[in-house]
Amino acid sequence: MRPMKQILSSLVLLALISLGTAAAAEDCYADYKAKKDNPLRLHYGVMQVSSCGKGQANQEVAQRLKGSGWTLLNVISVFGSEGLDKRKANAGQFYLRY
């Protein structure tokens, strides 16, 4: 009976870790700079991303912006929800738009 408890405990722990990882992924945001040509327009924005890694966020941001005709210049940083408030005013209309 004891090995069964260990297996069950391990499965419960694994499930909790998986849930924690999924919840953490929901709290990832990237701030970025983008441009449009003819005429030249620049913007700073913030968007929610599925990965907290800067490289993966870079690809996701570029793809989402491309659909609206914007070209990503750079992802400045990737951060959690605690950084949203201080970026909201600067992002203006591009705050969580894409």
Phi and psi restraints in degrees (range 20) as a CNS / XPLOR table:
assign (resid 1 and name C) (resid 2 and name N)
       (resid 2 and name CA) (resid 2 and name C) 1.0 -62.8 20.0 2
assign (resid 2 and name N) (resid 2 and name CA)
       (resid 2 and name C) (resid 3 and name N) 1.0 -45.1 20.0 2
assign (resid 2 and name C) (resid 3 and name N)
       (resid 3 and name CA) (resid 3 and name C) 1.0 -60.1 20.0 2
assign (resid 3 and name N) (resid 3 and name CA)
       (resid 3 and name C) (resid 4 and name N) 1.0 -32.9 20.0 2
assign (resid 3 and name C) (resid 4 and name N)
       (resid 4 and name CA) (resid 4 and name C) 1.0 -64.6 20.0 2
assign (resid 4 and name N) (resid 4 and name CA)
       (resid 4 and name C) (resid 5 and name N) 1.0 -39.5 20.0 2
assign (resid 4 and name C) (resid 5 and name N)
       (resid 5 and name CA) (resid 5 and name C) 1.0 -64.8 20.0 2
assign (resid 5 and name N) (resid 5 and name CA)
       (resid 5 and name C) (resid 6 and name N) 1.0 -39.6 20.0 2
assign (resid 5 and name C) (resid 6 and name N)
       (resid 6 and name CA) (resid 6 and name C) 1.0 -64.8 20.0 2
assign (resid 6 and name N) (resid 6 and name CA)
       (resid 6 and name C) (resid 7 and name N) 1.0 -42.2 20.0 2
assign (resid 6 and name C) (resid 7 and name N)
       (resid 7 and name CA) (resid 7 and name C) 1.0 -64.4 20.0 2
assign (resid 7 and name N) (resid 7 and name CA)
       (resid 7 and name C) (resid 8 and name N) 1.0 -45.0 20.0 2
assign (resid 7 and name C) (resid 8 and name N)
       (resid 8 and name CA) (resid 8 and name C) 1.0 -62.2 20.0 2
assign (resid 8 and name N) (resid 8 and name CA)
       (resid 8 and name C) (resid 9 and name N) 1.0 -43.2 20.0 2
assign (resid 8 and name C) (resid 9 and name N)
       (resid 9 and name CA) (resid 9 and name C) 1.0 -61.8 20.0 2
assign (resid 9 and name N) (resid 9 and name CA)
       (resid 9 and name C) (resid 10 and name N) 1.0 -41.6 20.0 2
assign (resid 9 and name C) (resid 10 and name N)
       (resid 10 and name CA) (resid 10 and name C) 1.0 -63.9 20.0 2
assign (resid 10 and name N) (resid 10 and name CA)
       (resid 10 and name C) (resid 11 and name N) 1.0 -41.6 20.0 2
assign (resid 10 and name C) (resid 11 and name N)
       (resid 11 and name CA) (resid 11 and name C) 1.0 -65.5 20.0 2
assign (resid 11 and name N) (resid 11 and name CA)
       (resid 11 and name C) (resid 12 and name N) 1.0 -40.7 20.0 2
assign (resid 11 and name C) (resid 12 and name N)
       (resid 12 and name CA) (resid 12 and name C) 1.0 -63.6 20.0 2
assign (resid 12 and name N) (resid 12 and name CA)
       (resid 12 and name C) (resid 13 and name N) 1.0 -44.3 20.0 2
assign (resid 12 and name C) (resid 13 and name N)
       (resid 13 and name CA) (resid 13 and name C) 1.0 -61.8 20.0 2
assign (resid 13 and name N) (resid 13 and name CA)
       (resid 13 and name C) (resid 14 and name N) 1.0 -44.1 20.0 2
assign (resid 13 and name C) (resid 14 and name N)
       (resid 14 and name CA) (resid 14 and name C) 1.0 -62.0 20.0 2
assign (resid 14 and name N) (resid 14 and name CA)
       (resid 14 and name C) (resid 15 and name N) 1.0 -41.2 20.0 2
assign (resid 14 and name C) (resid 15 and name N)
       (resid 15 and name CA) (resid 15 and name C) 1.0 -63.3 20.0 2
assign (resid 15 and name N) (resid 15 and name CA)
       (resid 15 and name C) (resid 16 and name N) 1.0 -42.2 20.0 2
assign (resid 15 and name C) (resid 16 and name N)
       (resid 16 and name CA) (resid 16 and name C) 1.0 -65.0 20.0 2
assign (resid 16 and name N) (resid 16 and name CA)
       (resid 16 and name C) (resid 17 and name N) 1.0 -39.9 20.0 2
assign (resid 16 and name C) (resid 17 and name N)
       (resid 17 and name CA) (resid 17 and name C) 1.0 -64.1 20.0 2
assign (resid 17 and name N) (resid 17 and name CA)
       (resid 17 and name C) (resid 18 and name N) 1.0 -42.4 20.0 2
assign (resid 17 and name C) (resid 18 and name N)
       (resid 18 and name CA) (resid 18 and name C) 1.0 -62.5 20.0 2
assign (resid 18 and name N) (resid 18 and name CA)
       (resid 18 and name C) (resid 19 and name N) 1.0 -42.4 20.0 2
assign (resid 18 and name C) (resid 19 and name N)
       (resid 19 and name CA) (resid 19 and name C) 1.0 -64.3 20.0 2
assign (resid 19 and name N) (resid 19 and name CA)
       (resid 19 and name C) (resid 20 and name N) 1.0 -39.9 20.0 2
assign (resid 19 and name C) (resid 20 and name N)
       (resid 20 and name CA) (resid 20 and name C) 1.0 -63.7 20.0 2
assign (resid 20 and name N) (resid 20 and name CA)
       (resid 20 and name C) (resid 21 and name N) 1.0 -39.1 20.0 2
assign (resid 20 and name C) (resid 21 and name N)
       (resid 21 and name CA) (resid 21 and name C) 1.0 -66.4 20.0 2
assign (resid 21 and name N) (resid 21 and name CA)
       (resid 21 and name C) (resid 22 and name N) 1.0 -42.1 20.0 2
assign (resid 21 and name C) (resid 22 and name N)
       (resid 22 and name CA) (resid 22 and name C) 1.0 -64.6 20.0 2
assign (resid 22 and name N) (resid 22 and name CA)
       (resid 22 and name C) (resid 23 and name N) 1.0 -41.1 20.0 2
assign (resid 22 and name C) (resid 23 and name N)
       (resid 23 and name CA) (resid 23 and name C) 1.0 -65.3 20.0 2
assign (resid 23 and name N) (resid 23 and name CA)
       (resid 23 and name C) (resid 24 and name N) 1.0 -39.7 20.0 2
assign (resid 23 and name C) (resid 24 and name N)
       (resid 24 and name CA) (resid 24 and name C) 1.0 -64.6 20.0 2
assign (resid 24 and name N) (resid 24 and name CA)
       (resid 24 and name C) (resid 25 and name N) 1.0 -36.4 20.0 2
assign (resid 24 and name C) (resid 25 and name N)
       (resid 25 and name CA) (resid 25 and name C) 1.0 -64.2 20.0 2
assign (resid 25 and name N) (resid 25 and name CA)
       (resid 25 and name C) (resid 26 and name N) 1.0 -28.9 20.0 2
assign (resid 25 and name C) (resid 26 and name N)
       (resid 26 and name CA) (resid 26 and name C) 1.0 -71.9 20.0 2
assign (resid 26 and name N) (resid 26 and name CA)
       (resid 26 and name C) (resid 27 and name N) 1.0 -16.8 20.0 2
assign (resid 26 and name C) (resid 27 and name N)
       (resid 27 and name CA) (resid 27 and name C) 1.0 -103.5 20.0 2
assign (resid 27 and name N) (resid 27 and name CA)
       (resid 27 and name C) (resid 28 and name N) 1.0 29.9 20.0 2
assign (resid 27 and name C) (resid 28 and name N)
       (resid 28 and name CA) (resid 28 and name C) 1.0 -107.7 20.0 2
assign (resid 28 and name N) (resid 28 and name CA)
       (resid 28 and name C) (resid 29 and name N) 1.0 131.7 20.0 2
assign (resid 28 and name C) (resid 29 and name N)
       (resid 29 and name CA) (resid 29 and name C) 1.0 -134.1 20.0 2
assign (resid 29 and name N) (resid 29 and name CA)
       (resid 29 and name C) (resid 30 and name N) 1.0 153.1 20.0 2
assign (resid 29 and name C) (resid 30 and name N)
       (resid 30 and name CA) (resid 30 and name C) 1.0 -127.5 20.0 2
assign (resid 30 and name N) (resid 30 and name CA)
       (resid 30 and name C) (resid 31 and name N) 1.0 138.4 20.0 2
assign (resid 30 and name C) (resid 31 and name N)
       (resid 31 and name CA) (resid 31 and name C) 1.0 -106.6 20.0 2
assign (resid 31 and name N) (resid 31 and name CA)
       (resid 31 and name C) (resid 32 and name N) 1.0 144.2 20.0 2
assign (resid 31 and name C) (resid 32 and name N)
       (resid 32 and name CA) (resid 32 and name C) 1.0 -149.5 20.0 2
assign (resid 32 and name N) (resid 32 and name CA)
       (resid 32 and name C) (resid 33 and name N) 1.0 168.3 20.0 2
assign (resid 32 and name C) (resid 33 and name N)
       (resid 33 and name CA) (resid 33 and name C) 1.0 -122.1 20.0 2
assign (resid 33 and name N) (resid 33 and name CA)
       (resid 33 and name C) (resid 34 and name N) 1.0 139.2 20.0 2
assign (resid 33 and name C) (resid 34 and name N)
       (resid 34 and name CA) (resid 34 and name C) 1.0 -139.7 20.0 2
assign (resid 34 and name N) (resid 34 and name CA)
       (resid 34 and name C) (resid 35 and name N) 1.0 163.6 20.0 2
assign (resid 34 and name C) (resid 35 and name N)
       (resid 35 and name CA) (resid 35 and name C) 1.0 -139.6 20.0 2
assign (resid 35 and name N) (resid 35 and name CA)
       (resid 35 and name C) (resid 36 and name N) 1.0 159.1 20.0 2
assign (resid 35 and name C) (resid 36 and name N)
       (resid 36 and name CA) (resid 36 and name C) 1.0 -131.7 20.0 2
assign (resid 36 and name N) (resid 36 and name CA)
       (resid 36 and name C) (resid 37 and name N) 1.0 141.9 20.0 2
assign (resid 36 and name C) (resid 37 and name N)
       (resid 37 and name CA) (resid 37 and name C) 1.0 -99.8 20.0 2
assign (resid 37 and name N) (resid 37 and name CA)
       (resid 37 and name C) (resid 38 and name N) 1.0 162.9 20.0 2
assign (resid 37 and name C) (resid 38 and name N)
       (resid 38 and name CA) (resid 38 and name C) 1.0 54.7 20.0 2
assign (resid 38 and name N) (resid 38 and name CA)
       (resid 38 and name C) (resid 39 and name N) 1.0 75.3 20.0 2
assign (resid 38 and name C) (resid 39 and name N)
       (resid 39 and name CA) (resid 39 and name C) 1.0 -79.5 20.0 2
assign (resid 39 and name N) (resid 39 and name CA)
       (resid 39 and name C) (resid 40 and name N) 1.0 160.3 20.0 2
assign (resid 39 and name C) (resid 40 and name N)
       (resid 40 and name CA) (resid 40 and name C) 1.0 -65.5 20.0 2
assign (resid 40 and name N) (resid 40 and name CA)
       (resid 40 and name C) (resid 41 and name N) 1.0 126.0 20.0 2
assign (resid 40 and name C) (resid 41 and name N)
       (resid 41 and name CA) (resid 41 and name C) 1.0 -133.3 20.0 2
assign (resid 41 and name N) (resid 41 and name CA)
       (resid 41 and name C) (resid 42 and name N) 1.0 140.4 20.0 2
assign (resid 41 and name C) (resid 42 and name N)
       (resid 42 and name CA) (resid 42 and name C) 1.0 -122.4 20.0 2
assign (resid 42 and name N) (resid 42 and name CA)
       (resid 42 and name C) (resid 43 and name N) 1.0 149.0 20.0 2
assign (resid 42 and name C) (resid 43 and name N)
       (resid 43 and name CA) (resid 43 and name C) 1.0 -149.5 20.0 2
assign (resid 43 and name N) (resid 43 and name CA)
       (resid 43 and name C) (resid 44 and name N) 1.0 154.5 20.0 2
assign (resid 43 and name C) (resid 44 and name N)
       (resid 44 and name CA) (resid 44 and name C) 1.0 -109.8 20.0 2
assign (resid 44 and name N) (resid 44 and name CA)
       (resid 44 and name C) (resid 45 and name N) 1.0 134.7 20.0 2
assign (resid 44 and name C) (resid 45 and name N)
       (resid 45 and name CA) (resid 45 and name C) 1.0 -145.4 20.0 2
assign (resid 45 and name N) (resid 45 and name CA)
       (resid 45 and name C) (resid 46 and name N) 1.0 171.0 20.0 2
assign (resid 45 and name C) (resid 46 and name N)
       (resid 46 and name CA) (resid 46 and name C) 1.0 -131.2 20.0 2
assign (resid 46 and name N) (resid 46 and name CA)
       (resid 46 and name C) (resid 47 and name N) 1.0 132.3 20.0 2
assign (resid 46 and name C) (resid 47 and name N)
       (resid 47 and name CA) (resid 47 and name C) 1.0 -139.2 20.0 2
assign (resid 47 and name N) (resid 47 and name CA)
       (resid 47 and name C) (resid 48 and name N) 1.0 151.6 20.0 2
assign (resid 47 and name C) (resid 48 and name N)
       (resid 48 and name CA) (resid 48 and name C) 1.0 -77.7 20.0 2
assign (resid 48 and name N) (resid 48 and name CA)
       (resid 48 and name C) (resid 49 and name N) 1.0 136.4 20.0 2
assign (resid 48 and name C) (resid 49 and name N)
       (resid 49 and name CA) (resid 49 and name C) 1.0 -125.0 20.0 2
assign (resid 49 and name N) (resid 49 and name CA)
       (resid 49 and name C) (resid 50 and name N) 1.0 159.7 20.0 2
assign (resid 49 and name C) (resid 50 and name N)
       (resid 50 and name CA) (resid 50 and name C) 1.0 -85.4 20.0 2
assign (resid 50 and name N) (resid 50 and name CA)
       (resid 50 and name C) (resid 51 and name N) 1.0 -13.2 20.0 2
assign (resid 50 and name C) (resid 51 and name N)
       (resid 51 and name CA) (resid 51 and name C) 1.0 -129.7 20.0 2
assign (resid 51 and name N) (resid 51 and name CA)
       (resid 51 and name C) (resid 52 and name N) 1.0 141.2 20.0 2
assign (resid 51 and name C) (resid 52 and name N)
       (resid 52 and name CA) (resid 52 and name C) 1.0 -86.9 20.0 2
assign (resid 52 and name N) (resid 52 and name CA)
       (resid 52 and name C) (resid 53 and name N) 1.0 -0.1 20.0 2
assign (resid 52 and name C) (resid 53 and name N)
       (resid 53 and name CA) (resid 53 and name C) 1.0 -81.9 20.0 2
assign (resid 53 and name N) (resid 53 and name CA)
       (resid 53 and name C) (resid 54 and name N) 1.0 134.8 20.0 2
assign (resid 53 and name C) (resid 54 and name N)
       (resid 54 and name CA) (resid 54 and name C) 1.0 -63.9 20.0 2
assign (resid 54 and name N) (resid 54 and name CA)
       (resid 54 and name C) (resid 55 and name N) 1.0 -39.0 20.0 2
assign (resid 54 and name C) (resid 55 and name N)
       (resid 55 and name CA) (resid 55 and name C) 1.0 -63.5 20.0 2
assign (resid 55 and name N) (resid 55 and name CA)
       (resid 55 and name C) (resid 56 and name N) 1.0 -46.2 20.0 2
assign (resid 55 and name C) (resid 56 and name N)
       (resid 56 and name CA) (resid 56 and name C) 1.0 -69.1 20.0 2
assign (resid 56 and name N) (resid 56 and name CA)
       (resid 56 and name C) (resid 57 and name N) 1.0 -38.4 20.0 2
assign (resid 56 and name C) (resid 57 and name N)
       (resid 57 and name CA) (resid 57 and name C) 1.0 -63.3 20.0 2
assign (resid 57 and name N) (resid 57 and name CA)
       (resid 57 and name C) (resid 58 and name N) 1.0 -38.6 20.0 2
assign (resid 57 and name C) (resid 58 and name N)
       (resid 58 and name CA) (resid 58 and name C) 1.0 -57.2 20.0 2
assign (resid 58 and name N) (resid 58 and name CA)
       (resid 58 and name C) (resid 59 and name N) 1.0 -46.3 20.0 2
assign (resid 58 and name C) (resid 59 and name N)
       (resid 59 and name CA) (resid 59 and name C) 1.0 -64.8 20.0 2
assign (resid 59 and name N) (resid 59 and name CA)
       (resid 59 and name C) (resid 60 and name N) 1.0 -43.4 20.0 2
assign (resid 59 and name C) (resid 60 and name N)
       (resid 60 and name CA) (resid 60 and name C) 1.0 -65.3 20.0 2
assign (resid 60 and name N) (resid 60 and name CA)
       (resid 60 and name C) (resid 61 and name N) 1.0 -44.9 20.0 2
assign (resid 60 and name C) (resid 61 and name N)
       (resid 61 and name CA) (resid 61 and name C) 1.0 -62.7 20.0 2
assign (resid 61 and name N) (resid 61 and name CA)
       (resid 61 and name C) (resid 62 and name N) 1.0 -46.2 20.0 2
assign (resid 61 and name C) (resid 62 and name N)
       (resid 62 and name CA) (resid 62 and name C) 1.0 -58.6 20.0 2
assign (resid 62 and name N) (resid 62 and name CA)
       (resid 62 and name C) (resid 63 and name N) 1.0 -44.1 20.0 2
assign (resid 62 and name C) (resid 63 and name N)
       (resid 63 and name CA) (resid 63 and name C) 1.0 -64.9 20.0 2
assign (resid 63 and name N) (resid 63 and name CA)
       (resid 63 and name C) (resid 64 and name N) 1.0 -43.6 20.0 2
assign (resid 63 and name C) (resid 64 and name N)
       (resid 64 and name CA) (resid 64 and name C) 1.0 -68.5 20.0 2
assign (resid 64 and name N) (resid 64 and name CA)
       (resid 64 and name C) (resid 65 and name N) 1.0 -38.2 20.0 2
assign (resid 64 and name C) (resid 65 and name N)
       (resid 65 and name CA) (resid 65 and name C) 1.0 -69.1 20.0 2
assign (resid 65 and name N) (resid 65 and name CA)
       (resid 65 and name C) (resid 66 and name N) 1.0 -36.8 20.0 2
assign (resid 65 and name C) (resid 66 and name N)
       (resid 66 and name CA) (resid 66 and name C) 1.0 -57.1 20.0 2
assign (resid 66 and name N) (resid 66 and name CA)
       (resid 66 and name C) (resid 67 and name N) 1.0 -35.8 20.0 2
assign (resid 66 and name C) (resid 67 and name N)
       (resid 67 and name CA) (resid 67 and name C) 1.0 -62.0 20.0 2
assign (resid 67 and name N) (resid 67 and name CA)
       (resid 67 and name C) (resid 68 and name N) 1.0 -21.0 20.0 2
assign (resid 67 and name C) (resid 68 and name N)
       (resid 68 and name CA) (resid 68 and name C) 1.0 -107.9 20.0 2
assign (resid 68 and name N) (resid 68 and name CA)
       (resid 68 and name C) (resid 69 and name N) 1.0 11.7 20.0 2
assign (resid 68 and name C) (resid 69 and name N)
       (resid 69 and name CA) (resid 69 and name C) 1.0 85.0 20.0 2
assign (resid 69 and name N) (resid 69 and name CA)
       (resid 69 and name C) (resid 70 and name N) 1.0 8.4 20.0 2
assign (resid 69 and name C) (resid 70 and name N)
       (resid 70 and name CA) (resid 70 and name C) 1.0 -94.3 20.0 2
assign (resid 70 and name N) (resid 70 and name CA)
       (resid 70 and name C) (resid 71 and name N) 1.0 150.1 20.0 2
assign (resid 70 and name C) (resid 71 and name N)
       (resid 71 and name CA) (resid 71 and name C) 1.0 -112.6 20.0 2
assign (resid 71 and name N) (resid 71 and name CA)
       (resid 71 and name C) (resid 72 and name N) 1.0 126.3 20.0 2
assign (resid 71 and name C) (resid 72 and name N)
       (resid 72 and name CA) (resid 72 and name C) 1.0 -69.2 20.0 2
assign (resid 72 and name N) (resid 72 and name CA)
       (resid 72 and name C) (resid 73 and name N) 1.0 128.8 20.0 2
assign (resid 72 and name C) (resid 73 and name N)
       (resid 73 and name CA) (resid 73 and name C) 1.0 -89.2 20.0 2
assign (resid 73 and name N) (resid 73 and name CA)
       (resid 73 and name C) (resid 74 and name N) 1.0 -49.8 20.0 2
assign (resid 73 and name C) (resid 74 and name N)
       (resid 74 and name CA) (resid 74 and name C) 1.0 -168.0 20.0 2
assign (resid 74 and name N) (resid 74 and name CA)
       (resid 74 and name C) (resid 75 and name N) 1.0 151.6 20.0 2
assign (resid 74 and name C) (resid 75 and name N)
       (resid 75 and name CA) (resid 75 and name C) 1.0 -90.0 20.0 2
assign (resid 75 and name N) (resid 75 and name CA)
       (resid 75 and name C) (resid 76 and name N) 1.0 122.2 20.0 2
assign (resid 75 and name C) (resid 76 and name N)
       (resid 76 and name CA) (resid 76 and name C) 1.0 -77.0 20.0 2
assign (resid 76 and name N) (resid 76 and name CA)
       (resid 76 and name C) (resid 77 and name N) 1.0 -48.6 20.0 2
assign (resid 76 and name C) (resid 77 and name N)
       (resid 77 and name CA) (resid 77 and name C) 1.0 -160.1 20.0 2
assign (resid 77 and name N) (resid 77 and name CA)
       (resid 77 and name C) (resid 78 and name N) 1.0 162.2 20.0 2
assign (resid 77 and name C) (resid 78 and name N)
       (resid 78 and name CA) (resid 78 and name C) 1.0 -119.7 20.0 2
assign (resid 78 and name N) (resid 78 and name CA)
       (resid 78 and name C) (resid 79 and name N) 1.0 133.2 20.0 2
assign (resid 78 and name C) (resid 79 and name N)
       (resid 79 and name CA) (resid 79 and name C) 1.0 -149.0 20.0 2
assign (resid 79 and name N) (resid 79 and name CA)
       (resid 79 and name C) (resid 80 and name N) 1.0 172.6 20.0 2
assign (resid 79 and name C) (resid 80 and name N)
       (resid 80 and name CA) (resid 80 and name C) 1.0 -93.5 20.0 2
assign (resid 80 and name N) (resid 80 and name CA)
       (resid 80 and name C) (resid 81 and name N) 1.0 -178.0 20.0 2
assign (resid 80 and name C) (resid 81 and name N)
       (resid 81 and name CA) (resid 81 and name C) 1.0 -61.7 20.0 2
assign (resid 81 and name N) (resid 81 and name CA)
       (resid 81 and name C) (resid 82 and name N) 1.0 -20.6 20.0 2
assign (resid 81 and name C) (resid 82 and name N)
       (resid 82 and name CA) (resid 82 and name C) 1.0 -65.8 20.0 2
assign (resid 82 and name N) (resid 82 and name CA)
       (resid 82 and name C) (resid 83 and name N) 1.0 -18.2 20.0 2
assign (resid 82 and name C) (resid 83 and name N)
       (resid 83 and name CA) (resid 83 and name C) 1.0 -96.6 20.0 2
assign (resid 83 and name N) (resid 83 and name CA)
       (resid 83 and name C) (resid 84 and name N) 1.0 1.2 20.0 2
assign (resid 83 and name C) (resid 84 and name N)
       (resid 84 and name CA) (resid 84 and name C) 1.0 -67.3 20.0 2
assign (resid 84 and name N) (resid 84 and name CA)
       (resid 84 and name C) (resid 85 and name N) 1.0 -48.8 20.0 2
assign (resid 84 and name C) (resid 85 and name N)
       (resid 85 and name CA) (resid 85 and name C) 1.0 -57.6 20.0 2
assign (resid 85 and name N) (resid 85 and name CA)
       (resid 85 and name C) (resid 86 and name N) 1.0 -41.1 20.0 2
assign (resid 85 and name C) (resid 86 and name N)
       (resid 86 and name CA) (resid 86 and name C) 1.0 -74.4 20.0 2
assign (resid 86 and name N) (resid 86 and name CA)
       (resid 86 and name C) (resid 87 and name N) 1.0 -11.6 20.0 2
assign (resid 86 and name C) (resid 87 and name N)
       (resid 87 and name CA) (resid 87 and name C) 1.0 -104.0 20.0 2
assign (resid 87 and name N) (resid 87 and name CA)
       (resid 87 and name C) (resid 88 and name N) 1.0 -11.7 20.0 2
assign (resid 87 and name C) (resid 88 and name N)
       (resid 88 and name CA) (resid 88 and name C) 1.0 -60.0 20.0 2
assign (resid 88 and name N) (resid 88 and name CA)
       (resid 88 and name C) (resid 89 and name N) 1.0 -48.6 20.0 2
assign (resid 88 and name C) (resid 89 and name N)
       (resid 89 and name CA) (resid 89 and name C) 1.0 -63.3 20.0 2
assign (resid 89 and name N) (resid 89 and name CA)
       (resid 89 and name C) (resid 90 and name N) 1.0 -41.9 20.0 2
assign (resid 89 and name C) (resid 90 and name N)
       (resid 90 and name CA) (resid 90 and name C) 1.0 -68.7 20.0 2
assign (resid 90 and name N) (resid 90 and name CA)
       (resid 90 and name C) (resid 91 and name N) 1.0 -32.6 20.0 2
assign (resid 90 and name C) (resid 91 and name N)
       (resid 91 and name CA) (resid 91 and name C) 1.0 -78.3 20.0 2
assign (resid 91 and name N) (resid 91 and name CA)
       (resid 91 and name C) (resid 92 and name N) 1.0 -24.5 20.0 2
assign (resid 91 and name C) (resid 92 and name N)
       (resid 92 and name CA) (resid 92 and name C) 1.0 52.3 20.0 2
assign (resid 92 and name N) (resid 92 and name CA)
       (resid 92 and name C) (resid 93 and name N) 1.0 -126.1 20.0 2
assign (resid 92 and name C) (resid 93 and name N)
       (resid 93 and name CA) (resid 93 and name C) 1.0 -68.2 20.0 2
assign (resid 93 and name N) (resid 93 and name CA)
       (resid 93 and name C) (resid 94 and name N) 1.0 -12.0 20.0 2
assign (resid 93 and name C) (resid 94 and name N)
       (resid 94 and name CA) (resid 94 and name C) 1.0 -100.9 20.0 2
assign (resid 94 and name N) (resid 94 and name CA)
       (resid 94 and name C) (resid 95 and name N) 1.0 17.9 20.0 2
assign (resid 94 and name C) (resid 95 and name N)
       (resid 95 and name CA) (resid 95 and name C) 1.0 -81.1 20.0 2
assign (resid 95 and name N) (resid 95 and name CA)
       (resid 95 and name C) (resid 96 and name N) 1.0 110.8 20.0 2
assign (resid 95 and name C) (resid 96 and name N)
       (resid 96 and name CA) (resid 96 and name C) 1.0 55.4 20.0 2
assign (resid 96 and name N) (resid 96 and name CA)
       (resid 96 and name C) (resid 97 and name N) 1.0 31.3 20.0 2
assign (resid 96 and name C) (resid 97 and name N)
       (resid 97 and name CA) (resid 97 and name C) 1.0 -77.0 20.0 2
assign (resid 97 and name N) (resid 97 and name CA)
       (resid 97 and name C) (resid 98 and name N) 1.0 -39.5 20.0 2
